[in-house]
């Protein structure tokens, strides 16, 4: 744990390196010091069909799912760190956001 799920607008596929994006999100998560690196999972999902407001805007959104137990400050720092590395790689190419959420107690693997 955690699961880092990166969703990106399909038109970005030829404009960005998805592999690099997964790497930087993974690395920022590892560098947070909140997790054993062997437990971090990161993946990217291309979104072919989407609507974003009045005009089509490309996006890269990252959801980081955690088991409960981190403080609000820890989750905020993690989210800000991941957003910062995404901004450094993707500035001006897409709308960027990060959401850090606790998994429900009913998570099983």
C-alpha positions, -999 to +999 in steps of 0.1 A: +000+000+000-005+027-013-021+024-047-012+054-070-037+055-099-029+079-126-057+087-151-048+107-182-067+121-212-060+100-243-049+129-264-018+132-241-006+098-251+017+111-278+026+143-260+039+129-227+059+099-215+034+079-195+062+056-183+081+087-169+049+099-153+044+066-135+081+067-124+079+102-110+047+095-091+062+063-077+094+081-067+076+110-050+055+086-031+086+066-020+105+098-010+076+108+013+091+083+038+055+071+047+057+037+031+080+007+026+090+011-011+082-026-018+045-019-010+040+010-034+020+003-065+016+029-094-002+025-126-016+047-154-049+044-171-057+061-204-092+077-205-105+077-240-139+094-234-143+124-211-159+158-208-142+186-189-164+217-186-174+238-216-142+230-236-122+198-238-091+200-216-065+174-212-060+162-177-037+140-155-054+131-122-038+110-096-056+092-068-035+078-040-054+052-019-040+045+015-049+023+045-062+045+073-036+057+098-018+087+083-024+122+096-040+149+076-006+167+075+011+136+061-016+131+034-014+168+025+024+167+022+022+135+001-004+151-023+016+183-026+048+164-034+032+143-061+015+174-076+049+193-076+066+166-096+037+163-120+038+201-125+076+200-132+071+174-160+037+185-174+034+222-168+010+237-194+001+204-210-029+194-189-050+201-159-033+184-129-047+173-096-040+148-068-064+132-043-052+113-013-079+091+002-082+065+029-095+032+019-126+019+038-121-007+065-135-032+041-105-033+018-093-069+011-064-084-009 
